[in-house]
Amino acid sequence: MSAEQKPFLQIVRGDPGPAEIAALVAVLTARARAAAAARDGGGPARPSRWADRSRLVRNTFAGDLGPRGPGAWRASGLPR
């Protein structure tokens, strides 16, 4: 048999059903795609800043605290 005629996947032991073979093929396909994406340096693209929902989350203490001191309540309504 030449390399082109050899089966890609061979069941050596047991009697798997069609659903089990389909699950195995799905896992192998997902791993191959992940490896190809890692090799290419590509991955899921980050959403644009406009579509990024994390911008709706309030700033934490580690981030920008905003205005402080006298008049902070008034300055908090002004654009930064």
HELIX and SHEET records of a PDB file:
HELIX    1   1 PRO A   18  ASP A   40  1                                  23    
HELIX    2   2 ARG A   53  LEU A   56  5                                   4    
HELIX    3   3 ALA A   72  ALA A   75  1                                   4    
END                                                                             
